[in-house]
Every structure is written in structure tokens, then in C-alpha cells.
Amino acid sequence: MTQKNPLVEVIILTHNNKKILNDCLNSLKKTQYKNLKVTIVDQDSSDGTSELIKKNYPKFNVFRNKINESFSAANNKILKSSKAKYCILLNDDTTQEPNWINELVKVAEADEKIAVLQPKILSMKNKKMFEHAGAGGGFIDIFGYEFCRGRIFSEIEEDKGQYDNIKEVFWVCGVALFIRRKVLDEVGYLDEDFGSYFEETDLSWRINLAKYSQKYIPKSIVYHIGSATWGNKKNSATKEYLLHRNSWFVLGKNYSRRNWFWILPSKFILEMITIFAFLFTNPKKSYASLKGFIWFIFNIGKINKGNKKTEDLKKISDIELMQKMVKTSVALQYFISGKKHFKDYEKFL
């Protein structure tokens, strides 16, 4: 049922990121939407984050976590207790255009089958460029390699209005993820076994299987710094490992088991190519790929358990869902054939 200004709750996780968070909250104060609740989850910060919020943003809510939990676990705590019709998971290293929520609510209220929406995500460092995370909406190939309109692997496009149409997408980035909260009761919340990375892809995959719609809304604009918490060398190595590990996890959990027998061997071959291709130029990437595969082998029981839960909510088959995927290897097309723009992959959708 359409409502005028339904309650929207924005959920922001933060950990010792006071200066960047302050910019985000200053921007949020300018948001034009009239029925807004903002909840900041302070992930055991020691830099005075909670005190800053209470002093400068008394209308915003602070939830103090005793530990620095994963993206999934910390967000789930708020999502499960929220009374809002819509929730937005928002990174603390963002700023937003004043009308960004209005544009999202307007689209969501027009169609109850819309579960998730994503704004246009531009770089805060150069607002003419798309940002790596999310860009103009998320897509995936059948082997689990993600890309976006406006970003293929490390190749990022300038925003020239080429993606200024509302577009059905496969997944929505957690930088600014707008969701109809009641859908989570049907498809499940963020899977905390993912930790970080691919957790929003896993959620989007389940939403697709439940026959809900997910769209990119270009009139809603968010600016993102990117990698604010993953910048040092130790963290970047962990990030690389999680990306490879969780790309295996998302495939095993969400494809029907009968399709494992051709998808997973193909994935294995692609990962072996990665290992040998980067062995001398980027050995950390090769090691992360190998380590991710080993994790998959030793956790097949956990993956199978998650797979059974996914099977219970499916309203469409894998074959139907693959119509939303690129039916070729984006990795091979990018690194071997030099296809570096989204337009090069539209024919495969």
C-alpha cells in the first residue's frame, strides 16, 4: 500500500572513523526526506565517535557495540528490530545529494515487487567518475565474477549520463543499499558467515530467486570515498582472500546442487588461471585465490546447509535466473579480449 513519506531508517556502521563519519552525518542532515530515522552503530570506537554524535547530532540514534562486528552481523541487529518500512545500509565514508532518499522511496512506493534499490554511486574524490563499489548497478557472470555498469574489475568509467536510465540489476552494493524491510522476513537477513564481501550479493541472489525486483535509480546520487577501512597492506591481503573465498561461497550456496557439477569445475579452472597468471606479478592475489578454494573444500558441509535453505525459497529456476547474468566469463573477456566497458557485455545478458 502506498504511503506518503513512509518511515525510512538509515543504518551506518562506523569504527574509529570520526572525521569521515562527521562529513557523512553533516550531509545526511541536509536530506530532504521528511520521515527519517538515522541509527549509527558505533563498533567499539575509541576515538570519541559516540560523544561526537550525541553532541553534534542529537536527533540521530547511537547503538554502541562492544566489539567490532562484521558488516552482516552489526547490520542485522538493527534490521531485525527496525519498525521502518524501508531501511538503507549506508557506508560512513559517503555523502549524498539532498533528494537521494525521495527518489528511492518514489520508485519503491510505485511497485510492491521492488525489494531493493541502489543509487548512482560516484567517487567523492572525482565526482565525474563512477566509484568502484556499486557504480551504476551490479551484475554478475554465471561463474560468480561481479562487475558494474561503469566499472569492470579495475576499469572505471566517467559518468557522462550513459547510465541515466532506471535499470533492473542483479545485485545492489552495500555502500548504499535501500531495502523493503519485510522482504527480509521472507528471504532471510544478511548471511553472517560471509563476514565481509559478497554478503549483499548473496542477499540479492536470494531476492532474485524469490521473484522480487532490484533496480538502479540514477536520480538518487551518493558519493563514496572507497576502501576507507581496507587501505593498509594487511587489510588489503585479507580483502583479496575474502573476495575469492566468498565468490566460491555465493555460488555453492545459491546454485541448485545439480548445477554444481558444471559451474564449480568451470570456476575451478578460472581460479587456477588466476593463480598462475598472477604468480609472479601479484603473488598475494595468487595465494588468496588458492586459499579461497581450500576454504571452500573444507567448508562444503556449511555451504550445503546454506544451499538447502536457499532451495526452500526458490520461485524460479537457475536457468531463469541466468537470464539476468552474463553467460560468459567476464574475467577472460576482460583480461584476454580487452573488453573493459559494460557495453561490451550487454550482448551476453
N, C-alpha and C positions, 0 to 999 in steps of 0.2 A: 504494500500500500504506500502510495506517495505521500510524503510528509513535507511540510515546509520547515526547512532547517532542522533535520533530524540530528540527534546528538552524535558528534564525531569526537573520538578520543585519539589524540596523538601520543604515541609511546616512544620515548627516547632513552636509549641506554647510554651511559657515559661512565668513564673511569679515568680519573686524573687528567681531564681534558678541559679544564675550566675556561681557558681563554677562547678556545674554539666553540665550546658549548655556549658561552656568552653571546657570541655572534649569532648562533643559531636561534637562541631564545629571543634576542632583540628583533630578529627577522620575524619570528612567529608572532610577536606582539602586534605586528602590522597586518597580520592575516585578517581579511575582511569577513570571514565566515562568522556567523552570529551565535552559533551554539557549539562551542568548542571547549573540550576539556584537554588539558595538557598534563601528562604524567611523565616525570623524569625518573628513571631508575638509576640511582647512584650506586654503581658497582664497587662498593668498598673503597671509594676515593679517599686519599689522604691530603688532598690539596685545597680543601675548603669548598668543594663543589656544592654540598648541601647548604652551607651557610650562604654562599653566593645566591643560590636560588631563593632561599627564604627572604633574604634582604632585598634583592632587586626584582624578583618575580613572585610576589606573594600570592597571586592568583593561580599559579601553577602548583601542581602537587608533586611531592618528592616521596619516592619509595626507596628506602635505604636497604641495600642488600649487604649481608655480612660477608659475602665472598664475591669475587668477580666471576660470575657465571657465564656460560655460553650465550650466544645470541638467542638460540632457541629457548633455553631454559628460562632466562630472565624475561623475555617477551611473553612466554606462555603464562607466567604468573599473573601478569596484568590482563592478558587476553581472556583468561578463564573467569576473571572476576568482573570484567567490564560490563557496564549496562548500556554502552553506546550501540547504536545501530551499525555504525561503521567505525573501524579502527584504522589508524595509519601507523605503521612501523617506520620511524624516521631516524636516519643517522644524525649524530650530533655534529658532524662536520659538513652540514648543509646550511644554505639559506634558501628562501623561497620567494616567489612573486606573491604579492598580496592576495590575488584571486585564485591561488592554486587549488585550494580546497573547494571553493564554489564550483569550479569547472568539473571536479571529480564527482561531487555529490549530484550535480545536474545530470550527468550521464548515468550514474548508478540508479537514481530515482526513476529514470525512464524505463528501466528493464530489470525485473527481479531476477532474471537468469544471469545477470552480470555479478560475478563474485569478487573479482579483483581488478583493480585499475593501477596503471603506472603513469606518472607524469613524464614529460620530457626531462631528461637529466643531462645538464650541461656542466662543463668544467668551471669551477669557481675561479681557477687561475686564468682561464681564457674563455670568456663567455660566448665566443663564436664557435667553440668546438664542443662536440659531444664528450661526455665523460665515460670512461671505460666501463664503469659499473652501471648497467641498465641502458644507457644511451637512449635510443629511440624504440625500445621494447625488445624483449628477449625471445630468441629462437634456439633450436637445438637440432643436431642431426641425429639419425637413428642410433648412432653409437655413443651418444651422450656428450658430445662436444658442443659447448654453448657458444653463441655469438649474438650480436645485437644488430638492429638497424642502426647504422652509424659507427659500428665497431666490430671488426673481425680480428680476433686474437689481439695483437698489439697495434693494429692499424686503425686509427681513429679519424673519422671524417669531420669536416667543418659543417656546421649547421647552416645550410643555405635554403631551408624551407622544404628540402626534398622529402622529409618525413612528417609533413604537417597535416597528415590525414589521420583520423581515428582508425586504429588498426587492431584486428584480433591478433594476439600474440600467444606464444606457448608458455612463457614464464615471465614473472614480474620480479624485478630486483628489490632486495630488502633495503636498499638505500631509502626508498620512499614507496612503501607497499600499502595500498589502500584496499581494505577487505571488508566485505559484508560479514559481520561477526557471526551471525547464526550459521553460516556455511561451515564454520569450523566445527560445530557440533555434529555435522554430518560426515565430513571428510577427515576429521582429526586435526589436531594442532601441529605446530612445528615439531618435527621429529628430533628429540634431543640427542639421539645417537649420532647425528651428523656433526654436532659441535658447531663449527663454522664452515661456511661454503656449501652450496647446493641444497641447503635446508629449504630455501624458498623455491628452488626448482622442484624439489620433492613435493612440497605443498602444492605448487602449481600443477604438477603432473596428476596428483590425486584429484584436484579440482577439475581438470580436463576430463578425467575418467568418469567423474560424476555428472558430466554434461553441463557444466557451467561455463560461462563466457569470461574471458580475460582480455582486457583492452588497454591500449596505449592512448593517452589523451594529450595531444601536443600543446593545447592551450594552457595546461597546467604545467608550470615550469619550476624545477628545483635545481639549484647549483650545488655541486658536490666537490669537496677537495679531493677525496680518494686516498685510501691507504694511510689514513691518519694514525691507525693503531698497528699497522703492519710494516712500518717503514724500515726498521733495522734489519741487519743481516740474519740474525737468529729467527726473528719473526717471519721473514720472507721465505726462509727454508721450510718453516712449519706450514706456511701458507701453501707453498708448492706441493708439499706432501698431502695436505688436506684436499686440495683441488683434485689430485689424481685419485686419492683414496675414495673420496665421496662421489666421483664420477662413476666408479665401479658400483658403489653402494646404491646410487639412484637407479641404475639400470637393473640390478638384481632385485631390488625391492618392488619395482613398478611394472616391469615387463612380465607377462604371463610366463610360467616356467617352461612351457613348450617352446617359447621363443628364445630362451636362454641358449639353446643348442646351436643357434646360428649367429645370434647377436654377440654373445660373450666371446666365442673364439675369434670373431672378427675384431672385437675390441682388443683382445689379447695381441693380435698381430699388429694393430695400430700402436699399442703401447710399446711393443718390442721395437718397432721402428723408431719411436721416440727415444727409447733408451740408447740405441746405437747411434742415432742421428746427433744427439747432444752429448755423447760420452766424453768428447774432448773439448767442445766449445762451452758446454754448460753442464758439468758433471753432477751438480746438485739437482738439476732437473731430471737427469737420468736416474739418479738414486731415488728421488721422490716417486718417480713412475714405478720403479721396481718395488719399493717399499709399499706403495699403494696396492699393487697387485698381490703381494704377500699377505697384506691385511685382509684382502677380500677372500683369499683361500682359507685363512684361519678363522674367518667370521661367517662362513657360509650358513651356519645354523641360525645366527641372529638375522641374517639377511632373508633367509627362508621364512622365518617367523613374521617379519615385516611384510613379506610378499603375500602371505596368507591373508593378512588384514586388508591389504590393497585389493585383493581379488574380491573380497566381500562387498566393496562399494562400487565396483565397476558397472557402469551402464553402457559403455561402448567397448568394442574390442580393440586390441592393439593395432590391428590393420586400419580401423577407422581413425585411431589417434595418430597414426603415422602420416595421415594426410596433412597434419599440422607441422610435420617435421621435414627437414631436408633429407632426402633419400639418397645421399651420397656422403662421403667423408669430407667434412669441412677442412679437417687438418690436411689431408692430401691435396685438396683443391687449392688451399692457401699456400702451403709450403712448396708444392711441386708445380702446380699450374699457375700460381701467382694471382689467384682470384682474391682480391683484397677489399671488395666493396659488396654491400648487401645485394645490390642489383645483380651481381654475378650468380647469386644463389636462388633468386626468385623462381627460376625455371625448374628448380628441384623441389619446390614446395607443392 
